[in-house]
């Protein structure tokens, strides 16, 4: 098992906390480990792989708009 997943039932908030917990490791990982993480999270969270990859890439990152407005990408919101 590559990812960190709690044992209790997963509500939407808990699913997003799992995504937030695994996001830094996903961003640092190589392609083989990323694929394994996506497979495990897909089986547990029942999300599409592309959606999971988007969440893992963007969660917790600062995003700047064209008008210099900065916001933090948070999947829990």
Secondary structure as the mmCIF struct_conf table of DSSP 4:
data_model
#
loop_
_struct_conf.conf_type_id
_struct_conf.id
_struct_conf.beg_label_comp_id
_struct_conf.beg_label_asym_id
_struct_conf.beg_label_seq_id
_struct_conf.end_label_comp_id
_struct_conf.end_label_asym_id
_struct_conf.end_label_seq_id
BEND BEND1 UNK A 3 UNK A 3
BEND BEND2 UNK A 7 UNK A 8
HELX_RH_AL_P HELX_RH_AL_P1 UNK A 12 UNK A 28
BEND BEND3 UNK A 29 UNK A 29
HELX_RH_AL_P HELX_RH_AL_P2 UNK A 31 UNK A 45
HELX_RH_AL_P HELX_RH_AL_P3 UNK A 49 UNK A 58
TURN_TY1_P TURN_TY1_P1 UNK A 59 UNK A 60
STRN STRN1 UNK A 62 UNK A 64
TURN_TY1_P TURN_TY1_P2 UNK A 66 UNK A 67
BEND BEND4 UNK A 68 UNK A 68
STRN STRN2 UNK A 70 UNK A 72
TURN_TY1_P TURN_TY1_P3 UNK A 75 UNK A 76
#
